[in-house]
Amino acid sequence: MVNAPSLIASDDDQRLAELKRMKAIALALLVGALLLVLLAHWQHDAHPLWPFVAAFAEAATVGAMADWFAVVALFRHPLGLPIWHTAIIPQNKSRIARNLGSFVVEHFFTSSALLSRLATYNPAQLAGNWLSRVSVSPRVARLVADAMATVISSLDDHAMRSHLADGVRSGLMRIDMATLGGRVLDGWLAGERQHELLDTLFSGMGRKLEAETVRERLVALLTESLHLEDVKVMGVSLGSTLRPLARSAAERLIQRLQAEMSAAASDPAHPWREMLDVYLHECALRLKADPRWRARVTRSMQALLSDPVFDALLDDVWASIKDWVLSDVRAPDSRLVAAGMVLLRGLGERLVHDARMQGRLNRRLMALLPALVERYRPAVAIFISDKLDSWSKEEVSERIELAIGHDLQFIRINGTLVGGAIGLCLYSVSRVFY
């Protein structure tokens, strides 16, 4: 009979070699008993002890053969013959799978068993000891970063942009922007930060007035406002004559404005600053209490969130986040990995030395464990049953024999020796009485 190729994994080679060694010992004892039977019968009349030897050898042979049959019948048909009630394990693998799954769940995977076992440990401290190892945090951080990159790469960009836009819109619309703006402005005014803004504002406006384009614009505005181009005397337009007057007036106005801007920038009590300060306080109050202002802010927010420009901005944000994460994770000096290492190592050190944190984490784990166990107990039983049932009959036989076959060979060895001893005793008793 040709043997099927072994389905045992390479990491079980040592146990497989030990099983073969024990089988060889048991077989050697059987062959030795058979040879001893032949020798004892051949020398039966040569010495009075040979009949005793023959009785021992015959009983040993019977015991060895019977136990060989019993052990082999568990895993396969002896000599390939389909004898009734042989190959018990492969023939009943589905029932064994169901019973084993139920047995493990009923007796091992229970809340009481796991909690009593967990109570003898300090899981938080063990996790801290593991995370704080120099060799562990880089590996974990790299695994997390690679997993993040894999997830991000597999995501549908269009769907993610849509989810991001919906999430941001929903989040922003839940915020009372008017009240938030009023409170922020209140805090800003309470710290008198408005003075820095007004200093910058008045100084900047003073510098802008020095620009030639601003001067020309003011001349044009004065000319247009005073209708100088329309002034005529005896039908003759005086626009070109009056324009220098407009430029001169613009120059004086600019100088006056620059002087006022400089004064407002340097004098905290300047009327312009007081006017703007009052206006800012009024804005803060209205943002919090004026229904019209609040409605206006809401409408402005809705208009902003519905603007296509907002969608385009979020598209750019998602693309930037994705590109940055992927490029950073692939880099040898990844900042994400480095930050993850620092966080994990810091968490590990805290778990090692912070008894209060250990207690909180352990209590939380003990509180969550019963619900998790009860929730997943049926799934565990089904998993064990389905896993075992998915193996072929040959695979089931080989794996179970590998697990317990070494010890089963002692049954064959003991059967040979004990059977021989019993046969010798019975023969001796029969000789005494008969």
TAQUIUR-V108821 format. One record per helix or strand of 3 or more residues. SS is the DSSP state (helix for helix, strand for strand). FROM is the first residue (numbers start at 1). LEN is the number of residues. Records with the same first field share a line. If there is no record, write none. Layout:
BEGIN
SS=FROM-LEN ; FROM-LEN
END
This chain:
BEGIN
helix=10-33 ; 50-26 ; 78-3 ; 88-4 ; 93-15 ; 111-8 ; 123-9 ; 134-21 ; 157-17 ; 177-14 ; 194-15 ; 212-15 ; 228-3 ; 239-28 ; 271-19 ; 291-16 ; 308-23 ; 335-19 ; 355-36 ; 393-41
END
